[in-house]
């Protein structure tokens, strides 16, 4: 049985999901209202918001799934394409998280994920 923590931070939403053997146990998404007054996404503001949101979002996903971090078998993270600063926040957090737990890191191409999202595995 595989228990995967997935992290997405390619643009203006910070998301974490927990999947166990293909079954979604948790999906937490935090948007960024800071961009509304500008009429579009400001990359620097997005990166800063990801820094503030990533820990609470991951904690909320673990809590919703009823899972302890030590139970996670691997961390999957969006590698690109996307906003460079936003991606770096998610990727850096994910690398550190996986390293701290001694588990594999799975890098995901954002566009490939969109193409495969409709499939059932």
Biopython code that builds the backbone (N, CA, C, O; Angstrom):
import numpy as np
from Bio.PDB.StructureBuilder import StructureBuilder

atoms = [
    (1, "UNK", "N", (0.840, -1.177, 0.000)),
    (1, "UNK", "CA", (0.000, 0.000, 0.000)),
    (1, "UNK", "C", (0.884, 1.240, 0.000)),
    (1, "UNK", "O", (1.829, 1.341, 0.783)),
    (2, "UNK", "N", (0.572, 2.177, -0.879)),
    (2, "UNK", "CA", (1.353, 3.409, -0.965)),
    (2, "UNK", "C", (0.520, 4.585, -0.475)),
    (2, "UNK", "O", (-0.634, 4.757, -0.868)),
    (3, "UNK", "N", (1.120, 5.377, 0.378)),
    (3, "UNK", "CA", (0.499, 6.586, 0.909)),
    (3, "UNK", "C", (1.336, 7.764, 0.421)),
    (3, "UNK", "O", (2.488, 7.922, 0.825)),
    (4, "UNK", "N", (0.755, 8.588, -0.447)),
    (4, "UNK", "CA", (1.486, 9.657, -1.112)),
    (4, "UNK", "C", (0.947, 11.016, -0.682)),
    (4, "UNK", "O", (-0.264, 11.234, -0.632)),
    (5, "UNK", "N", (1.876, 11.930, -0.373)),
    (5, "UNK", "CA", (1.555, 13.339, -0.154)),
    (5, "UNK", "C", (1.873, 14.058, -1.446)),
    (5, "UNK", "O", (3.012, 14.020, -1.912)),
    (6, "UNK", "N", (0.880, 14.719, -2.036)),
    (6, "UNK", "CA", (1.091, 15.486, -3.258)),
    (6, "UNK", "C", (1.024, 16.968, -2.963)),
    (6, "UNK", "O", (0.138, 17.419, -2.237)),
    (7, "UNK", "N", (1.957, 17.736, -3.523)),
    (7, "UNK", "CA", (2.014, 19.180, -3.304)),
    (7, "UNK", "C", (2.030, 19.893, -4.645)),
    (7, "UNK", "O", (2.781, 19.528, -5.550)),
    (8, "UNK", "N", (1.182, 20.924, -4.761)),
    (8, "UNK", "CA", (1.066, 21.706, -5.999)),
    (8, "UNK", "C", (1.199, 23.186, -5.663)),
    (8, "UNK", "O", (0.489, 23.700, -4.799)),
    (9, "UNK", "N", (2.123, 23.877, -6.356)),
    (9, "UNK", "CA", (2.330, 25.309, -6.114)),
    (9, "UNK", "C", (2.773, 26.025, -7.383)),
    (9, "UNK", "O", (3.619, 26.917, -7.324)),
    (10, "UNK", "N", (2.220, 25.652, -8.514)),
    (10, "UNK", "CA", (2.730, 26.170, -9.785)),
    (10, "UNK", "C", (2.284, 27.589, -10.116)),
    (10, "UNK", "O", (2.899, 28.237, -10.963)),
    (11, "UNK", "N", (1.234, 28.089, -9.473)),
    (11, "UNK", "CA", (0.770, 29.447, -9.792)),
    (11, "UNK", "C", (0.286, 30.150, -8.528)),
    (11, "UNK", "O", (1.097, 30.590, -7.712)),
    (12, "UNK", "N", (-1.029, 30.258, -8.364)),
    (12, "UNK", "CA", (-1.550, 31.060, -7.255)),
    (12, "UNK", "C", (-2.430, 30.284, -6.282)),
    (12, "UNK", "O", (-3.227, 30.881, -5.559)),
    (13, "UNK", "N", (-2.297, 28.994, -6.256)),
    (13, "UNK", "CA", (-2.974, 28.166, -5.256)),
    (13, "UNK", "C", (-1.967, 27.198, -4.666)),
    (13, "UNK", "O", (-1.191, 26.565, -5.381)),
    (14, "UNK", "N", (-1.996, 27.099, -3.350)),
    (14, "UNK", "CA", (-1.153, 26.124, -2.662)),
    (14, "UNK", "C", (-2.042, 24.943, -2.330)),
    (14, "UNK", "O", (-3.079, 25.110, -1.688)),
    (15, "UNK", "N", (-1.652, 23.755, -2.756)),
    (15, "UNK", "CA", (-2.497, 22.585, -2.536)),
    (15, "UNK", "C", (-1.683, 21.407, -2.028)),
    (15, "UNK", "O", (-0.517, 21.226, -2.379)),
    (16, "UNK", "N", (-2.337, 20.612, -1.188)),
    (16, "UNK", "CA", (-1.750, 19.364, -0.705)),
    (16, "UNK", "C", (-2.844, 18.312, -0.704)),
    (16, "UNK", "O", (-3.976, 18.574, -0.298)),
    (17, "UNK", "N", (-2.496, 17.128, -1.161)),
    (17, "UNK", "CA", (-3.445, 16.021, -1.189)),
    (17, "UNK", "C", (-2.764, 14.784, -0.619)),
    (17, "UNK", "O", (-1.546, 14.630, -0.697)),
    (18, "UNK", "N", (-3.571, 13.921, -0.052)),
    (18, "UNK", "CA", (-3.097, 12.634, 0.442)),
    (18, "UNK", "C", (-3.851, 11.558, -0.329)),
    (18, "UNK", "O", (-5.081, 11.555, -0.366)),
    (19, "UNK", "N", (-3.103, 10.645, -0.942)),
    (19, "UNK", "CA", (-3.688, 9.566, -1.729)),
    (19, "UNK", "C", (-3.142, 8.243, -1.208)),
    (19, "UNK", "O", (-1.937, 8.087, -1.006)),
    (20, "UNK", "N", (-4.043, 7.298, -0.995)),
    (20, "UNK", "CA", (-3.643, 5.965, -0.561)),
    (20, "UNK", "C", (-4.153, 4.958, -1.581)),
    (20, "UNK", "O", (-5.361, 4.790, -1.751)),
    (21, "UNK", "N", (-3.233, 4.296, -2.253)),
    (21, "UNK", "CA", (-3.585, 3.297, -3.261)),
    (21, "UNK", "C", (-4.632, 3.803, -4.253)),
    (21, "UNK", "O", (-5.580, 3.090, -4.583)),
    (22, "UNK", "N", (-4.453, 5.037, -4.723)),
    (22, "UNK", "CA", (-5.351, 5.619, -5.704)),
    (22, "UNK", "C", (-6.611, 6.248, -5.140)),
    (22, "UNK", "O", (-7.393, 6.826, -5.895)),
    (23, "UNK", "N", (-6.831, 6.155, -3.843)),
    (23, "UNK", "CA", (-8.017, 6.742, -3.220)),
    (23, "UNK", "C", (-7.636, 8.063, -2.556)),
    (23, "UNK", "O", (-6.702, 8.121, -1.756)),
    (24, "UNK", "N", (-8.369, 9.118, -2.899)),
    (24, "UNK", "CA", (-8.120, 10.445, -2.342)),
    (24, "UNK", "C", (-8.635, 10.514, -0.904)),
    (24, "UNK", "O", (-9.831, 10.360, -0.658)),
    (25, "UNK", "N", (-7.724, 10.746, 0.038)),
    (25, "UNK", "CA", (-8.096, 10.859, 1.452)),
    (25, "UNK", "C", (-8.251, 12.314, 1.891)),
    (25, "UNK", "O", (-9.021, 12.614, 2.803)),
    (26, "UNK", "N", (-7.516, 13.212, 1.238)),
    (26, "UNK", "CA", (-7.584, 14.636, 1.591)),
    (26, "UNK", "C", (-7.166, 15.468, 0.391)),
    (26, "UNK", "O", (-6.329, 15.050, -0.410)),
    (27, "UNK", "N", (-7.756, 16.648, 0.277)),
    (27, "UNK", "CA", (-7.400, 17.588, -0.776)),
    (27, "UNK", "C", (-7.646, 18.987, -0.237)),
    (27, "UNK", "O", (-8.792, 19.430, -0.161)),
    (28, "UNK", "N", (-6.589, 19.682, 0.134)),
    (28, "UNK", "CA", (-6.694, 21.023, 0.693)),
    (28, "UNK", "C", (-6.109, 22.005, -0.314)),
    (28, "UNK", "O", (-4.980, 21.832, -0.772)),
    (29, "UNK", "N", (-6.882, 23.040, -0.658)),
    (29, "UNK", "CA", (-6.441, 24.061, -1.602)),
    (29, "UNK", "C", (-6.620, 25.426, -0.958)),
    (29, "UNK", "O", (-7.698, 25.752, -0.460)),
    (30, "UNK", "N", (-5.561, 26.218, -0.972)),
    (30, "UNK", "CA", (-5.620, 27.575, -0.436)),
    (30, "UNK", "C", (-5.358, 28.551, -1.572)),
    (30, "UNK", "O", (-4.285, 28.544, -2.175)),
    (31, "UNK", "N", (-6.349, 29.395, -1.858)),
    (31, "UNK", "CA", (-6.219, 30.402, -2.904)),
    (31, "UNK", "C", (-5.490, 31.634, -2.393)),
    (31, "UNK", "O", (-5.127, 31.715, -1.220)),
    (32, "UNK", "N", (-5.283, 32.586, -3.285)),
    (32, "UNK", "CA", (-4.563, 33.801, -2.944)),
    (32, "UNK", "C", (-5.373, 35.020, -3.370)),
    (32, "UNK", "O", (-5.371, 35.396, -4.542)),
    (33, "UNK", "N", (-6.057, 35.627, -2.423)),
    (33, "UNK", "CA", (-6.877, 36.810, -2.707)),
    (33, "UNK", "C", (-6.040, 38.047, -3.012)),
    (33, "UNK", "O", (-6.564, 39.025, -3.545)),
    (34, "UNK", "N", (-4.768, 38.020, -2.688)),
    (34, "UNK", "CA", (-3.896, 39.185, -2.835)),
    (34, "UNK", "C", (-3.827, 39.684, -4.282)),
    (34, "UNK", "O", (-3.512, 40.852, -4.506)),
    (35, "UNK", "N", (-4.109, 38.840, -5.251)),
    (35, "UNK", "CA", (-3.985, 39.215, -6.662)),
    (35, "UNK", "C", (-5.210, 39.956, -7.210)),
    (35, "UNK", "O", (-5.123, 40.585, -8.264)),
    (36, "UNK", "N", (-6.332, 39.893, -6.521)),
    (36, "UNK", "CA", (-7.585, 40.452, -7.036)),
    (36, "UNK", "C", (-7.477, 41.928, -7.396)),
    (36, "UNK", "O", (-7.983, 42.352, -8.435)),
    (37, "UNK", "N", (-6.831, 42.703, -6.558)),
    (37, "UNK", "CA", (-6.774, 44.145, -6.824)),
    (37, "UNK", "C", (-5.901, 44.491, -8.023)),
    (37, "UNK", "O", (-5.977, 45.604, -8.543)),
    (38, "UNK", "N", (-5.070, 43.546, -8.467)),
    (38, "UNK", "CA", (-4.176, 43.786, -9.595)),
    (38, "UNK", "C", (-4.747, 43.250, -10.902)),
    (38, "UNK", "O", (-4.224, 43.570, -11.970)),
    (39, "UNK", "N", (-5.794, 42.453, -10.850)),
    (39, "UNK", "CA", (-6.407, 41.917, -12.059)),
    (39, "UNK", "C", (-5.639, 40.768, -12.691)),
    (39, "UNK", "O", (-5.901, 40.400, -13.836)),
    (40, "UNK", "N", (-4.707, 40.208, -11.966)),
    (40, "UNK", "CA", (-3.927, 39.080, -12.468)),
    (40, "UNK", "C", (-2.919, 38.642, -11.426)),
    (40, "UNK", "O", (-2.747, 39.296, -10.398)),
    (41, "UNK", "N", (-2.263, 37.544, -11.695)),
    (41, "UNK", "CA", (-1.315, 36.988, -10.738)),
    (41, "UNK", "C", (0.008, 37.756, -10.794)),
    (41, "UNK", "O", (0.583, 37.943, -11.866)),
    (42, "UNK", "N", (0.476, 38.192, -9.639)),
    (42, "UNK", "CA", (1.777, 38.846, -9.500)),
    (42, "UNK", "C", (2.740, 37.781, -8.962)),
    (42, "UNK", "O", (2.598, 37.353, -7.816)),
    (43, "UNK", "N", (3.717, 37.347, -9.768)),
    (43, "UNK", "CA", (4.577, 36.230, -9.366)),
    (43, "UNK", "C", (5.232, 36.379, -7.990)),
    (43, "UNK", "O", (5.243, 35.414, -7.225)),
    (44, "UNK", "N", (5.767, 37.527, -7.654)),
    (44, "UNK", "CA", (6.422, 37.702, -6.356)),
    (44, "UNK", "C", (5.428, 37.553, -5.212)),
    (44, "UNK", "O", (5.749, 36.951, -4.187)),
    (45, "UNK", "N", (4.233, 38.091, -5.376)),
    (45, "UNK", "CA", (3.212, 37.953, -4.336)),
    (45, "UNK", "C", (2.767, 36.496, -4.198)),
    (45, "UNK", "O", (2.499, 36.019, -3.095)),
    (46, "UNK", "N", (2.695, 35.801, -5.333)),
    (46, "UNK", "CA", (2.319, 34.382, -5.298)),
    (46, "UNK", "C", (3.350, 33.575, -4.516)),
    (46, "UNK", "O", (2.992, 32.733, -3.693)),
    (47, "UNK", "N", (4.628, 33.834, -4.774)),
    (47, "UNK", "CA", (5.695, 33.103, -4.075)),
    (47, "UNK", "C", (5.631, 33.328, -2.573)),
    (47, "UNK", "O", (5.758, 32.386, -1.790)),
    (48, "UNK", "N", (5.434, 34.573, -2.175)),
    (48, "UNK", "CA", (5.360, 34.890, -0.741)),
    (48, "UNK", "C", (4.143, 34.227, -0.086)),
    (48, "UNK", "O", (4.222, 33.740, 1.042)),
    (49, "UNK", "N", (3.031, 34.216, -0.800)),
    (49, "UNK", "CA", (1.826, 33.579, -0.255)),
    (49, "UNK", "C", (2.038, 32.067, -0.110)),
    (49, "UNK", "O", (1.589, 31.474, 0.871)),
    (50, "UNK", "N", (2.714, 31.446, -1.071)),
    (50, "UNK", "CA", (3.014, 30.012, -0.959)),
    (50, "UNK", "C", (3.849, 29.740, 0.284)),
    (50, "UNK", "O", (3.610, 28.761, 0.991)),
    (51, "UNK", "N", (4.827, 30.597, 0.554)),
    (51, "UNK", "CA", (5.673, 30.422, 1.741)),
    (51, "UNK", "C", (4.835, 30.437, 3.019)),
    (51, "UNK", "O", (5.098, 29.683, 3.956)),
    (52, "UNK", "N", (3.833, 31.296, 3.043)),
    (52, "UNK", "CA", (2.979, 31.408, 4.229)),
    (52, "UNK", "C", (1.989, 30.254, 4.337)),
    (52, "UNK", "O", (1.624, 29.858, 5.444)),
    (53, "UNK", "N", (1.554, 29.717, 3.217)),
    (53, "UNK", "CA", (0.463, 28.744, 3.217)),
    (53, "UNK", "C", (0.893, 27.283, 3.212)),
    (53, "UNK", "O", (0.118, 26.421, 3.628)),
    (54, "UNK", "N", (2.101, 26.979, 2.755)),
    (54, "UNK", "CA", (2.435, 25.572, 2.497)),
    (54, "UNK", "C", (2.406, 24.705, 3.756)),
    (54, "UNK", "O", (1.893, 23.586, 3.713)),
    (55, "UNK", "N", (2.939, 25.190, 4.862)),
    (55, "UNK", "CA", (2.940, 24.374, 6.085)),
    (55, "UNK", "C", (1.514, 24.157, 6.599)),
    (55, "UNK", "O", (1.140, 23.017, 6.872)),
    (56, "UNK", "N", (0.701, 25.219, 6.739)),
    (56, "UNK", "CA", (-0.674, 24.977, 7.195)),
    (56, "UNK", "C", (-1.494, 24.086, 6.257)),
    (56, "UNK", "O", (-2.317, 23.297, 6.720)),
    (57, "UNK", "N", (-1.279, 24.205, 4.963)),
    (57, "UNK", "CA", (-2.017, 23.392, 3.995)),
    (57, "UNK", "C", (-1.630, 21.915, 4.133)),
    (57, "UNK", "O", (-2.504, 21.049, 4.120)),
    (58, "UNK", "N", (-0.351, 21.622, 4.263)),
    (58, "UNK", "CA", (0.094, 20.235, 4.426)),
    (58, "UNK", "C", (-0.424, 19.670, 5.745)),
    (58, "UNK", "O", (-0.904, 18.537, 5.791)),
    (59, "UNK", "N", (-0.327, 20.450, 6.811)),
    (59, "UNK", "CA", (-0.846, 19.989, 8.106)),
    (59, "UNK", "C", (-2.340, 19.690, 8.029)),
    (59, "UNK", "O", (-2.807, 18.688, 8.571)),
    (60, "UNK", "N", (-3.088, 20.564, 7.350)),
    (60, "UNK", "CA", (-4.535, 20.362, 7.211)),
    (60, "UNK", "C", (-4.841, 19.094, 6.420)),
    (60, "UNK", "O", (-5.783, 18.371, 6.745)),
    (61, "UNK", "N", (-4.047, 18.819, 5.379)),
    (61, "UNK", "CA", (-4.265, 17.609, 4.577)),
    (61, "UNK", "C", (-4.000, 16.359, 5.412)),
    (61, "UNK", "O", (-4.771, 15.401, 5.362)),
    (62, "UNK", "N", (-2.914, 16.371, 6.175)),
    (62, "UNK", "CA", (-2.612, 15.222, 7.037)),
    (62, "UNK", "C", (-3.727, 15.004, 8.060)),
    (62, "UNK", "O", (-4.140, 13.873, 8.316)),
    (63, "UNK", "N", (-4.203, 16.098, 8.634)),
    (63, "UNK", "CA", (-5.280, 16.007, 9.632)),
    (63, "UNK", "C", (-6.565, 15.474, 9.002)),
    (63, "UNK", "O", (-7.212, 14.590, 9.563)),
    (64, "UNK", "N", (-6.938, 16.012, 7.830)),
    (64, "UNK", "CA", (-8.165, 15.574, 7.149)),
    (64, "UNK", "C", (-8.092, 14.090, 6.797)),
    (64, "UNK", "O", (-9.093, 13.377, 6.871)),
    (65, "UNK", "N", (-6.903, 13.633, 6.414)),
    (65, "UNK", "CA", (-6.734, 12.224, 6.030)),
    (65, "UNK", "C", (-6.588, 11.310, 7.235)),
    (65, "UNK", "O", (-6.682, 10.089, 7.110)),
    (66, "UNK", "N", (-6.357, 11.903, 8.408)),
    (66, "UNK", "CA", (-6.142, 11.094, 9.604)),
    (66, "UNK", "C", (-4.831, 10.334, 9.542)),
    (66, "UNK", "O", (-4.745, 9.186, 9.975)),
    (67, "UNK", "N", (-3.813, 10.983, 9.001)),
    (67, "UNK", "CA", (-2.525, 10.353, 8.754)),
    (67, "UNK", "C", (-1.427, 11.103, 9.505)),
    (67, "UNK", "O", (-1.446, 12.331, 9.585)),
    (68, "UNK", "N", (-0.486, 10.363, 10.044)),
    (68, "UNK", "CA", (0.703, 10.946, 10.649)),
    (68, "UNK", "C", (1.767, 11.079, 9.556)),
    (68, "UNK", "O", (1.860, 10.226, 8.674)),
    (69, "UNK", "N", (2.557, 12.131, 9.611)),
    (69, "UNK", "CA", (3.587, 12.361, 8.593)),
    (69, "UNK", "C", (4.511, 11.169, 8.434)),
    (69, "UNK", "O", (4.968, 10.892, 7.325)),
    (70, "UNK", "N", (4.796, 10.461, 9.507)),
    (70, "UNK", "CA", (5.710, 9.314, 9.454)),
    (70, "UNK", "C", (5.132, 8.135, 8.670)),
    (70, "UNK", "O", (5.854, 7.189, 8.360)),
    (71, "UNK", "N", (3.840, 8.183, 8.348)),
    (71, "UNK", "CA", (3.214, 7.114, 7.567)),
    (71, "UNK", "C", (3.360, 7.325, 6.061)),
    (71, "UNK", "O", (3.142, 6.395, 5.284)),
    (72, "UNK", "N", (3.722, 8.521, 5.648)),
    (72, "UNK", "CA", (3.821, 8.855, 4.227)),
    (72, "UNK", "C", (4.955, 8.041, 3.588)),
    (72, "UNK", "O", (6.053, 7.954, 4.137)),
    (73, "UNK", "N", (4.672, 7.446, 2.419)),
    (73, "UNK", "CA", (5.652, 6.621, 1.707)),
    (73, "UNK", "C", (6.462, 7.410, 0.677)),
    (73, "UNK", "O", (7.588, 7.032, 0.354)),
    (74, "UNK", "N", (5.890, 8.510, 0.157)),
    (74, "UNK", "CA", (6.588, 9.328, -0.842)),
    (74, "UNK", "C", (5.899, 10.688, -0.929)),
    (74, "UNK", "O", (4.735, 10.841, -0.559)),
    (75, "UNK", "N", (6.647, 11.665, -1.426)),
    (75, "UNK", "CA", (6.111, 13.009, -1.661)),
    (75, "UNK", "C", (6.162, 13.261, -3.161)),
    (75, "UNK", "O", (7.215, 13.114, -3.781)),
    (76, "UNK", "N", (5.035, 13.639, -3.745)),
    (76, "UNK", "CA", (4.967, 14.029, -5.154)),
    (76, "UNK", "C", (4.802, 15.547, -5.206)),
    (76, "UNK", "O", (4.056, 16.124, -4.415)),
    (77, "UNK", "N", (5.496, 16.183, -6.133)),
    (77, "UNK", "CA", (5.467, 17.652, -6.197)),
    (77, "UNK", "C", (5.515, 18.112, -7.650)),
    (77, "UNK", "O", (6.155, 17.492, -8.499)),
    (78, "UNK", "N", (4.825, 19.208, -7.907)),
    (78, "UNK", "CA", (4.870, 19.820, -9.232)),
    (78, "UNK", "C", (6.260, 20.385, -9.475)),
    (78, "UNK", "O", (6.746, 21.213, -8.705)),
    (79, "UNK", "N", (6.895, 19.934, -10.548)),
    (79, "UNK", "CA", (8.254, 20.365, -10.906)),
    (79, "UNK", "C", (8.214, 21.535, -11.892)),
    (79, "UNK", "O", (9.136, 22.349, -11.918)),
    (80, "UNK", "N", (7.173, 21.625, -12.688)),
    (80, "UNK", "CA", (7.042, 22.678, -13.690)),
    (80, "UNK", "C", (6.136, 22.169, -14.782)),
    (80, "UNK", "O", (5.784, 20.990, -14.749)),
    (81, "UNK", "N", (5.744, 22.946, -15.721)),
    (81, "UNK", "CA", (5.973, 24.387, -15.808)),
    (81, "UNK", "C", (5.077, 25.165, -14.841)),
    (81, "UNK", "O", (4.116, 24.638, -14.281)),
    (82, "UNK", "N", (5.431, 26.427, -14.670)),
    (82, "UNK", "CA", (4.679, 27.314, -13.793)),
    (82, "UNK", "C", (5.519, 28.530, -13.459)),
    (82, "UNK", "O", (6.547, 28.778, -14.089)),
    (83, "UNK", "N", (5.078, 29.289, -12.466)),
    (83, "UNK", "CA", (5.825, 30.459, -12.023)),
    (83, "UNK", "C", (7.055, 29.992, -11.243)),
    (83, "UNK", "O", (6.929, 29.229, -10.285)),
    (84, "UNK", "N", (8.222, 30.438, -11.642)),
    (84, "UNK", "CA", (9.465, 29.939, -11.071)),
    (84, "UNK", "C", (9.503, 30.044, -9.547)),
    (84, "UNK", "O", (9.793, 29.055, -8.874)),
    (85, "UNK", "N", (9.219, 31.211, -8.998)),
    (85, "UNK", "CA", (9.266, 31.384, -7.542)),
    (85, "UNK", "C", (8.263, 30.509, -6.823)),
    (85, "UNK", "O", (8.568, 29.934, -5.777)),
    (86, "UNK", "N", (7.076, 30.406, -7.376)),
    (86, "UNK", "CA", (6.023, 29.583, -6.774)),
    (86, "UNK", "C", (6.432, 28.108, -6.783)),
    (86, "UNK", "O", (6.267, 27.407, -5.784)),
    (87, "UNK", "N", (6.961, 27.648, -7.902)),
    (87, "UNK", "CA", (7.426, 26.263, -8.006)),
    (87, "UNK", "C", (8.557, 25.980, -7.020)),
    (87, "UNK", "O", (8.603, 24.913, -6.408)),
    (88, "UNK", "N", (9.463, 26.937, -6.870)),
    (88, "UNK", "CA", (10.598, 26.745, -5.963)),
    (88, "UNK", "C", (10.150, 26.571, -4.518)),
    (88, "UNK", "O", (10.758, 25.807, -3.769)),
    (89, "UNK", "N", (9.100, 27.266, -4.123)),
    (89, "UNK", "CA", (8.587, 27.105, -2.759)),
    (89, "UNK", "C", (8.109, 25.670, -2.551)),
    (89, "UNK", "O", (8.508, 25.014, -1.589)),
    (90, "UNK", "N", (7.259, 25.184, -3.447)),
    (90, "UNK", "CA", (6.734, 23.825, -3.323)),
    (90, "UNK", "C", (7.810, 22.771, -3.447)),
    (90, "UNK", "O", (7.811, 21.793, -2.699)),
    (91, "UNK", "N", (8.730, 22.955, -4.383)),
    (91, "UNK", "CA", (9.784, 21.980, -4.607)),
    (91, "UNK", "C", (10.764, 21.932, -3.433)),
    (91, "UNK", "O", (11.160, 20.852, -2.994)),
    (92, "UNK", "N", (11.149, 23.097, -2.931)),
    (92, "UNK", "CA", (12.078, 23.140, -1.806)),
    (92, "UNK", "C", (11.460, 22.528, -0.555)),
    (92, "UNK", "O", (12.104, 21.751, 0.151)),
    (93, "UNK", "N", (10.199, 22.888, -0.287)),
    (93, "UNK", "CA", (9.507, 22.299, 0.866)),
    (93, "UNK", "C", (9.432, 20.780, 0.723)),
    (93, "UNK", "O", (9.719, 20.045, 1.668)),
    (94, "UNK", "N", (9.046, 20.319, -0.460)),
    (94, "UNK", "CA", (8.862, 18.881, -0.697)),
    (94, "UNK", "C", (10.169, 18.109, -0.579)),
    (94, "UNK", "O", (10.201, 17.019, -0.008)),
    (95, "UNK", "N", (11.241, 18.670, -1.117)),
    (95, "UNK", "CA", (12.549, 18.015, -1.005)),
    (95, "UNK", "C", (12.953, 17.871, 0.457)),
    (95, "UNK", "O", (13.411, 16.811, 0.884)),
    (96, "UNK", "N", (12.779, 18.948, 1.218)),
    (96, "UNK", "CA", (13.147, 18.915, 2.642)),
    (96, "UNK", "C", (12.271, 17.934, 3.409)),
    (96, "UNK", "O", (12.759, 17.198, 4.266)),
    (97, "UNK", "N", (10.982, 17.923, 3.101)),
    (97, "UNK", "CA", (10.029, 17.032, 3.785)),
    (97, "UNK", "C", (10.386, 15.567, 3.518)),
    (97, "UNK", "O", (10.438, 14.750, 4.437)),
    (98, "UNK", "N", (10.629, 15.257, 2.255)),
    (98, "UNK", "CA", (10.980, 13.884, 1.881)),
    (98, "UNK", "C", (12.322, 13.477, 2.502)),
    (98, "UNK", "O", (12.469, 12.361, 3.000)),
    (99, "UNK", "N", (13.280, 14.378, 2.467)),
    (99, "UNK", "CA", (14.600, 14.089, 3.048)),
    (99, "UNK", "C", (14.485, 13.848, 4.551)),
    (99, "UNK", "O", (15.093, 12.916, 5.076)),
    (100, "UNK", "N", (13.707, 14.682, 5.247)),
    (100, "UNK", "CA", (13.538, 14.543, 6.692)),
    (100, "UNK", "C", (12.892, 13.207, 7.057)),
    (100, "UNK", "O", (13.203, 12.622, 8.095)),
    (101, "UNK", "N", (11.991, 12.729, 6.197)),
    (101, "UNK", "CA", (11.304, 11.462, 6.457)),
    (101, "UNK", "C", (12.044, 10.257, 5.860)),
    (101, "UNK", "O", (11.694, 9.110, 6.138)),
    (102, "UNK", "N", (13.060, 10.525, 5.046)),
    (102, "UNK", "CA", (13.801, 9.432, 4.412)),
    (102, "UNK", "C", (12.991, 8.681, 3.377)),
    (102, "UNK", "O", (13.119, 7.464, 3.244)),
    (103, "UNK", "N", (12.150, 9.409, 2.636)),
    (103, "UNK", "CA", (11.273, 8.797, 1.629)),
    (103, "UNK", "C", (11.537, 9.404, 0.254)),
    (103, "UNK", "O", (12.145, 10.470, 0.161)),
    (104, "UNK", "N", (11.092, 8.746, -0.812)),
    (104, "UNK", "CA", (11.336, 9.258, -2.162)),
    (104, "UNK", "C", (10.554, 10.541, -2.471)),
    (104, "UNK", "O", (9.482, 10.799, -1.924)),
    (105, "UNK", "N", (11.141, 11.322, -3.368)),
    (105, "UNK", "CA", (10.500, 12.508, -3.925)),
    (105, "UNK", "C", (10.159, 12.192, -5.375)),
    (105, "UNK", "O", (11.013, 11.731, -6.132)),
    (106, "UNK", "N", (8.913, 12.440, -5.758)),
    (106, "UNK", "CA", (8.450, 12.177, -7.122)),
    (106, "UNK", "C", (8.127, 13.526, -7.756)),
    (106, "UNK", "O", (7.199, 14.212, -7.326)),
    (107, "UNK", "N", (8.896, 13.908, -8.781)),
    (107, "UNK", "CA", (8.672, 15.184, -9.453)),
    (107, "UNK", "C", (7.675, 14.985, -10.593)),
    (107, "UNK", "O", (7.807, 14.072, -11.407)),
    (108, "UNK", "N", (6.674, 15.866, -10.626)),
    (108, "UNK", "CA", (5.570, 15.743, -11.583)),
    (108, "UNK", "C", (5.560, 16.939, -12.539)),
    (108, "UNK", "O", (5.685, 18.085, -12.107)),
    (109, "UNK", "N", (5.412, 16.668, -13.827)),
    (109, "UNK", "CA", (5.247, 17.724, -14.815)),
    (109, "UNK", "C", (3.795, 18.191, -14.763)),
    (109, "UNK", "O", (2.869, 17.392, -14.904)),
    (110, "UNK", "N", (3.612, 19.471, -14.562)),
    (110, "UNK", "CA", (2.290, 20.074, -14.420)),
    (110, "UNK", "C", (1.375, 19.764, -15.625)),
    (110, "UNK", "O", (0.205, 19.423, -15.450)),
    (111, "UNK", "N", (1.912, 19.886, -16.819)),
    (111, "UNK", "CA", (1.091, 19.662, -18.008)),
    (111, "UNK", "C", (0.731, 18.196, -18.170)),
    (111, "UNK", "O", (-0.385, 17.875, -18.578)),
    (112, "UNK", "N", (1.666, 17.296, -17.854)),
    (112, "UNK", "CA", (1.352, 15.866, -17.913)),
    (112, "UNK", "C", (0.240, 15.524, -16.930)),
    (112, "UNK", "O", (-0.646, 14.726, -17.236)),
    (113, "UNK", "N", (0.290, 16.130, -15.752)),
    (113, "UNK", "CA", (-0.745, 15.881, -14.744)),
    (113, "UNK", "C", (-2.118, 16.307, -15.251)),
    (113, "UNK", "O", (-3.103, 15.599, -15.041)),
    (114, "UNK", "N", (-2.190, 17.469, -15.925)),
    (114, "UNK", "CA", (-3.471, 17.908, -16.490)),
    (114, "UNK", "C", (-3.992, 16.895, -17.511)),
    (114, "UNK", "O", (-5.184, 16.586, -17.533)),
    (115, "UNK", "N", (-3.106, 16.389, -18.345)),
    (115, "UNK", "CA", (-3.521, 15.443, -19.387)),
    (115, "UNK", "C", (-4.003, 14.122, -18.804)),
    (115, "UNK", "O", (-4.867, 13.470, -19.391)),
    (116, "UNK", "N", (-3.463, 13.716, -17.663)),
    (116, "UNK", "CA", (-3.800, 12.427, -17.066)),
    (116, "UNK", "C", (-4.860, 12.505, -15.976)),
    (116, "UNK", "O", (-5.330, 11.473, -15.496)),
    (117, "UNK", "N", (-5.240, 13.707, -15.582)),
    (117, "UNK", "CA", (-6.137, 13.881, -14.423)),
    (117, "UNK", "C", (-7.487, 13.182, -14.578)),
    (117, "UNK", "O", (-8.085, 12.786, -13.578)),
    (118, "UNK", "N", (-7.966, 13.025, -15.774)),
    (118, "UNK", "CA", (-9.289, 12.436, -15.999)),
    (118, "UNK", "C", (-9.279, 10.894, -15.957)),
    (118, "UNK", "O", (-10.337, 10.265, -15.934)),
    (119, "UNK", "N", (-8.106, 10.309, -15.947)),
    (119, "UNK", "CA", (-8.007, 8.846, -15.979)),
    (119, "UNK", "C", (-8.170, 8.249, -14.594)),
    (119, "UNK", "O", (-7.812, 8.866, -13.591)),
    (120, "UNK", "N", (-8.706, 7.061, -14.551)),
    (120, "UNK", "CA", (-8.792, 6.302, -13.304)),
    (120, "UNK", "C", (-7.702, 5.243, -13.347)),
    (120, "UNK", "O", (-7.542, 4.544, -14.347)),
    (121, "UNK", "N", (-6.966, 5.131, -12.274)),
    (121, "UNK", "CA", (-5.877, 4.141, -12.233)),
    (121, "UNK", "C", (-6.215, 3.029, -11.304)),
    (121, "UNK", "O", (-5.423, 2.102, -11.137)),
]
sb = StructureBuilder()
sb.init_structure("model")
sb.init_model(0)
sb.init_chain("A")
sb.init_seg("    ")
for serial, (resi, resn, name, xyz) in enumerate(atoms, 1):
    if name == "N":
        sb.init_residue(resn, " ", resi, " ")
    sb.init_atom(name, np.array(xyz, "f"), 0.0, 1.0, " ", f" {name:<3s}", serial, name[0])
structure = sb.get_structure()
